């Protein structure tokens, strides 16, 4: 199958402020809906693996199986390799690939997993069809994505409202869908799955340490990451406006009664036997 040209741009990039978030992710806090379906001998494909913290956890849970971790960014795969090596895990391989045209044969994996990927791709239905193609009959495709419009926080902040509006505009201009969580089931059905279990889960940031971490990484991301460049370069915001948004994040983080909730949609799709 020829390579598809990806029509979406990864909005965040891989600035340190982005990786600060991605390396916090574990199978427990980001893939709990899948874990009960894993067996020690499974073959797993981790799509959009990023720095590999979830990948490493999945590998530890299938010690008699094998994990293939793929991403379209070669540099971040180097981080994933280091993460897996530091934990002394074996049975993991890495490759650069495009989820729209996976470099794997039909029916190759027991589980295909994607965390926070479909919101960033040009054609999520095509991506799910590819994930379905490489899954064996009776196997599972698992995907989880946040839903930006469903994110909520306290106390109220016009600056944070402005952040959410800006982020959604930038993400859509890049070809993605920031409110992917609510659409996962629909995309899975359109991709040909008939057995789809749709659930949801949340991340919550409320303690002083959680608020400082979450607000700090978003404040830094707003002014220093690829997202910042795309916001300014695309005419969505000025640098002064981005600095104001970053300060709104820091102000929220200093609020003793601050609370932030992130809703995620989740799907477990079983391929027809």
PyMOL commands that set and color helices and strands:
alter all, ss='L'
color gray80, all
select helices_A, chain A and resi 16-22+27-30+32-35+53-61+74-86+118-120+124-133+148-150+158-173+181-190+208-224+226-233+239-253
alter helices_A, ss='H'
color red, helices_A
select strands_A, chain A and resi 43-47+66-71+92-96+109-115+135-146+152-154+195-205+259-270
alter strands_A, ss='S'
color yellow, strands_A
deselect
rebuild
show_as cartoon
